[in-house]
Amino acid sequence: MKRTVIIASLLISAITVFANGKFSGEFNGQLLATGAGRIVLLDKTGKVMWQHKGGNCSDIWMLENGNVLHADNNVAEINPKTSETVWSYRPEMQKAGATFSCQRLKNGNTLVGENSSGRLVEVDKAGKIVFELKLPLCKPGDHSNLRIVRKLANGNYLVCHKKDKLVREYTPDGKVLFEVTVPPASYSAVRLPNGNTVVGHLEAITEFDSKGKKVWEFLKQDLPDIKIGYICGIHILEDGTIVMGVYRADASEQGGSILAISRDKKLLWRLVNGDKHMMSMQVLDEAGKPLAGQLLH
C-alpha cells in the first residue's frame, strides 16, 4: 500500500509541475502544445485542461472536428473527450525516430514526413498510402533526416532536412524549386501568403523571400533578458505574431517553453515553469477552436 501511495504521489507531482505553469504577458485563448512525452491543452492561465501521454511528441494540430492530430514517432488522431485513438499510422521503418511531422490535408488524407525512411507519404482514412515521394539527402535509420514537412497550397512540399541544414520546396515528382541553408539545423518552416518562407532553426528564426534572400531574422540575443533554449516548431498568426516551441527550455522566471514575439522582436507572452521541452504548438481561440483563416504552422 505504501509503495502504491508513493507512485501515485509521484504521478500527481509530475502533473502538478505542468499545472503550475503560467503565462507571462497577455495571452487569451487556449494553447495546444506537445513535447516532453505528452500533449497538453492549456487555458489562458497555463492550467492543464487535458493531457495525453505520447512518445517523442513533435507536431500537433487541433482538427476542425475537435480531435487532436499529433506525431510522436507514429501519427495518431485522438478524441480529447474520451482520449480514444480514432485513427493512426505507423511507419514501417521505426529506427531512430519514425516520424516527427504530420498534417491533415483538405481531402481528408494525412501527410507524414517519415524521418527514418526519408520519404513523404500521404495516407488515406483507411491507412493506405496513396502518394509517396522518396527524398534525397536521407540516410535510412538516421535520427536527423527530416523534421517538419508541409504540403503547400500549390501542391508542392516544404521539407526541413535537419542534419543537412536545408529547407527545400519539392514538386510531387521531386524537383527542387526552392532551397535555403539554415545552420545549425533546420527544424520547422512556414510558407507565408506573400510567398516568403519563415524557418525555425534552433538558434534563430529567419524569413526568406521567394528567391532565398534573407529579409528578416530573430536571434535569441534579441531578447537578452530571456533564456531561450533550442527553437523548434513555429506557429505564425494572422497579425504576424510568431509563436515558438523551445527544446531544453529554462524553467526559471527568465525562461519559457513557449514564447510569442512580434515582428519588431518584442516579447508578447511566454509560458514559464512548464515542461523543459515543448516542440510544437497551436494557438486556439477561447472556445478551443482553430483560429479562423490561418493554418500557418
N, C-alpha and C positions, 0 to 999 in steps of 0.2 A: 504493500500500500504506500509506504513512504517513497519508494522508487517511482511509483506512478505519479504521486503528487509532485515530485521534483521535475519529472519530464513535462508534466502539464504546465508547471510554473515556467520552465524554460521556453515552451512554445508560446505562452502568453506574453513573456518578456520580449520575444522576438517580434511579435506583432505590435506590442506596445511601442517599441523603438520607432517603428514607422508611423504609428498613430500619433506620436508626439511631434511629427514633422509639422512645419508651419510655413506659410508663405510670408516672405519679407517683401513689402511693396504691395501694390494694389493688384489683386488677381480676382476676377469674377468669372464664375462658371465652374466647370469641373475639369479634371485633368486625368486622362488615361495614360498610364506610363508602364514601362516594362524594364526589368533589369533585376539583378541580384536574385535570380532564381524564382521570380514571380511577376505577375502582372497585377496592377492595382488601379482602382478608381478612387480619386480623391475629390473631396468637396473643396470649396473655396478657402477653407481654413487649413487644409492639409490633412484632414481626418480621412482615414480609410473607410470608404463606403462598401467596397467589395474587393476581394483579392483572390487570386488563383495561383497555385503553385505551378512553376514551369521549370524548364531546363535553362539553357543559355539564351535567355529572352532578349531579342534584339530588334524586333519590328512589331508594330501594334496598330490596329485600326478599330474604331467603332463603326460598325456597319449600319446602314440605314434601317435594317430590321432589328436593331438593338443588340445584336450579337457582337462578340469581340473576336477578331481575327488576329492571330499572332504567330510569330516564328520563333521557335526555341530549339533549333536543330531539326525539328519537324514543324509542320504547319497545322494549326487547329483552329476551328471556329467554335466558340463556346457561348452558350446561353448563360448570361450572368445571373438570371433569376433562379436557375437550377444548378449552375456550374457543370451542366452536361455538355460533352463534346458532341456537336451535331454534324461536323464534317472534319475530316483530317486527311493529310497527305504525308506519307513517309518516304523520302528519297531512298533509293536502293543503296547508294553509297553513303555510309554514315561516318567514316573515319575523319577525325579532326574537325567535326562540325558540318553536319549535312547541309543546313541552310540557315542563313541569318536574315532572310528577306522574303516578304510576301506582299501581294497586292490583289485585291478583289477587283476584277475588271467589269466594265459595264454590261458585258454579255453574260455575266454570272460565273465565268471561269476565273481561275486564280493563277496569277503569275508567281512563280517560285524561282528564286535565284539559287541554284544548287551549288553551294560553295565547294563541297568535296569533289563533285564530278566536274565542276567548271562548265555548267551549261544552264541555259534558261529553259524553263518548261511552262507551258500553260496547261492547267489541269481542269477538267470539267467537273460537274457536280457528282458524277459517278466515280471520280477518281482516275479517269482515263486521261493520259497525256495526249493532247490534241495539237500541240506545237512544241518543237524542240529546236534550240539553237546552241550548237556546241561552240564555245568561245575559245579564242586563242589565249596565250599567256597564262594558262592554268595548268598546275601540276596536280594530277589525281591524288586525293587524300591530304592535300595541304590545308592547313588551318586558315591561311590568309589569301585564298584565291579571290573570293568575292565578298562584298558586304552588301549594302543596299542597292537594289536594282528596281527600276520603274519602267512601265510601259507608258510612252508619251501619247499625247493626243494625235500625233501624226502617224502613230502605229509603230514607231521605232522604239528602241530600248536604251535607257540611260543606265550605265553599268559602272559600279565602283570596283576597280581591280585593286584591292587593298595593298598587297605586297608590292605591286609594280607602281604604286603611287599615281595611278591613272584613273581618269574618268573618261569614258567613251560613249558616244552615241552610235548604236548599231542599227542598220536596217534589218528586217526579218531574214534576209539572206546573208547577213554577216558583214556587209560593207560598213566601214568606219566613216562616219560623216563629221564627227567632232571629237577632239581629244585635247585634254589638258593634263599637265603634270602637277601634282599637289603633294609635296612632301610634308610629313614623313610617311603618311599612309592615307589613302582615300577611304572614307567610311560611308558618307552619305552625299547625295546630290539631288537637287530640286531644279526643275526647269520652270522658269517664270513665264507668265503670259507674254512678256516682251521679247522672249527668245533667249534671255540670259540664263546662265546656269550658276546656282549657288552650291558650294561644296563645303561640307564639314570634314576636316582632315586633321583631327586630334589636337593640333596646336593653333588652329586658326579656322575661320570661315571666310571663304573667298568667293567673289562673284566675277564671272567671266562673261564677256559679250559673245555673240554667235560666232565670232572669228577666233575666240580663245584668248582675247586680250583681257587682262585683269582690270576691272573697273571699280572694285570696292573690296575692302578687306577688314575683318575684325581680328585682332590679335589679343591673346589673353592679357597682355600687358596694358591693353586699352582700359582695363578695369583693375588698376593697381591695388585697390583695397580688397579685392575679392580673390580668393584662392580657387583656381579653376583646374580641374584635372584634365583628362583627355576628352575633347569634344567629339561626340559620336553622332547620333541621329539629330537631324534638324527638321523643324516644322515652321513654315512661314505662313503668317496670317495675311488677310487681305490688306490690312493697313501697313504692311511691311515689317511688322514685328517678327523677329527671328527667335524661336524657342530652341534651346539646345539641351540634349541629354549629355550628362557628364559621367564618364567612367573614372573610377578612383577619385570620387568626389571627397572633398574635405567636409567633415561632419560638424565643424565648428560654426560659430556665428559668422565667420568670414568666408564660409564655403557655400556649397549648394550642389544638389544633384541634378536640378533642372533650373536653367536660367533663361530669362527673356530679355532681349535688348532691342532698342530702337535702331533705325537706320543711321542715326547720328551717334551710335555706340554708347547710348546711355542705358544703364541697368533699369529695367522696368519692374521686374519682380524675380524672385528666386525661391525655390523650395529648399529649406535648410533643415538640418537634423534628420534627414531621411536616410535611405539606404546609401551605401557607398557607390553603387553602380546604378545609373539609370541610362539605358542605352537609347531609348526612343520614346516618343510621346505623341499625344494628340490632344489639342485643346478643344473642349466641348462647350456648348452653351450651358446655361444654368439648369436646364432640364436634362442634361447629359446627352444631347444630340450633337452630331457633327455640325460644325459651323457652316452656314449656308454659303455656297459659292466658292468653296476652296477645298482642295484636297492636296495641298502643297506640302507633302512630307513623304 
